[in-house]
Amino acid sequence: MLKPDVALPTALATAGGVVAIHQVMLPKNADIQALPSGVADISSARRRASWVSAGMVSIVSLIAKDPTIFFLGSMATVGMAFMTDAANFTESRAGETLRTTLDSGMAGLAGQGDLVPPGPVMEESTPMSAFSDSDFVR
């Protein structure tokens, strides 16, 4: 067991490692929540990040032989997994809009066709050629 003045900073560093693993292996929660609820790829990535985090917490706590590291690291792992699942299984307004768009025939996100996002249409453009007589020529 480590002394308390060493165990707590080590446990906090381990929890920081868990947060870093989840940030690297998953998209941001705002991006997850903007998707339709229950995306299987997000659930798979969350499970993978949780297993990597659990492995890192186990290795550090076993090497240090300290339950404080295991407790705080485990709580961080469970908390990050819960936050990701909460974002993944929340049907947001943006998710409803995206689902309606995909159901209406504009399905191109999974390679089922070309997705043409709505946006401004250019009225008219003038072709330009650069560096003719050191100036732009129309």
C-alpha positions in Angstrom: 0.0 0.0 0.0 1.1 3.5 -0.8 1.2 6.4 1.7 -1.9 8.6 1.4 0.2 11.5 0.1 1.3 9.4 -2.8 -1.8 7.2 -3.3 -4.2 10.1 -4.0 -2.2 11.8 -6.7 -1.5 8.5 -8.3 -5.2 7.6 -8.2 -6.1 11.0 -9.7 -3.5 10.5 -12.4 -5.0 7.1 -13.2 -8.5 8.6 -13.4 -7.0 11.3 -15.8 -5.6 8.4 -17.9 -9.1 6.9 -18.0 -10.6 10.2 -19.2 -7.8 10.6 -21.8 -8.4 7.0 -23.1 -12.1 7.8 -23.6 -11.4 11.1 -25.2 -9.0 9.5 -27.7 -11.1 6.4 -28.5 -14.6 8.1 -28.8 -16.1 11.1 -30.5 -17.2 14.1 -28.4 -20.5 13.7 -26.4 -22.1 16.5 -28.4 -21.3 14.7 -31.6 -22.6 11.4 -30.2 -25.8 13.0 -29.1 -26.4 14.6 -32.5 -26.6 11.1 -34.0 -29.7 9.0 -34.0 -30.0 7.1 -30.7 -28.5 3.7 -30.2 -25.7 3.8 -32.8 -24.0 0.4 -32.6 -20.6 1.8 -33.6 -20.6 4.2 -30.6 -21.6 1.3 -28.3 -18.8 -0.8 -29.7 -16.2 2.0 -29.3 -17.4 2.7 -25.8 -17.0 -1.0 -24.8 -13.5 -1.0 -26.3 -12.5 2.2 -24.4 -13.9 0.8 -21.2 -11.9 -2.4 -21.5 -8.7 -0.5 -22.3 -9.4 1.8 -19.3 -10.2 -1.2 -17.0 -6.9 -2.8 -18.1 -4.9 0.3 -17.4 -6.5 0.8 -14.0 -5.9 -2.9 -13.1 -2.3 -2.8 -14.1 -1.5 0.4 -12.2 -3.4 -0.6 -9.1 -1.8 -4.1 -9.0 1.7 -2.7 -9.4 1.0 -0.1 -6.7 -1.0 -2.6 -4.5 -3.3 0.2 -3.5 -7.1 0.1 -3.4 -7.4 3.9 -3.7 -6.1 3.7 -7.2 -8.4 0.9 -8.1 -11.5 2.6 -6.6 -11.0 6.0 -8.2 -9.9 4.5 -11.6 -13.0 2.2 -11.6 -15.3 5.1 -10.8 -13.8 7.1 -13.6 -14.2 4.2 -16.0 -17.9 3.7 -15.0 -18.6 7.4 -15.1 -17.1 7.9 -18.6 -19.0 4.8 -19.9 -22.3 6.2 -18.4 -21.8 9.6 -19.9 -21.2 8.0 -23.3 -24.2 5.7 -23.1 -26.4 8.6 -21.9 -25.4 10.6 -25.0 -25.8 7.6 -27.3 -29.3 6.7 -26.1 -30.7 10.2 -25.9 -32.9 11.2 -28.8 -32.0 14.8 -29.5 -33.7 17.2 -31.8 -30.8 17.0 -34.2 -31.0 13.2 -34.1 -34.7 13.4 -35.1 -33.8 15.7 -37.9 -31.1 13.4 -39.1 -33.3 10.4 -38.9 -36.1 12.1 -40.8 -33.5 13.2 -43.5 -32.2 9.6 -43.8 -35.7 8.1 -44.0 -36.7 10.5 -46.7 -34.3 9.0 -49.2 -31.1 11.0 -48.7 -29.3 8.0 -47.2 -25.7 8.3 -48.1 -23.9 8.1 -44.8 -23.5 4.3 -45.0 -22.6 4.3 -48.7 -26.1 3.8 -50.0 -26.0 6.8 -52.3 -24.8 10.3 -52.6 -25.7 12.6 -49.8 -26.3 16.1 -51.0 -26.7 18.4 -48.0 -29.0 21.3 -48.4 -27.3 24.6 -48.7 -27.1 27.8 -50.7 -27.0 27.4 -54.4 -24.5 29.5 -56.3 -26.3 31.7 -58.7 -23.5 32.5 -61.1 -19.8 32.3 -61.0 -17.2 33.9 -63.2 -14.2 31.9 -64.2 -10.9 33.4 -63.2 -7.4 32.7 -64.4 -4.5 33.6 -62.1 -1.2 35.3 -62.9 -1.9 36.4 -66.4 0.1 39.7 -66.7 0.6 39.6 -63.0 -3.1 40.3 -62.4 -6.3 38.3 -62.3 -8.0 38.3 -65.7 -11.6 37.6 -66.3 
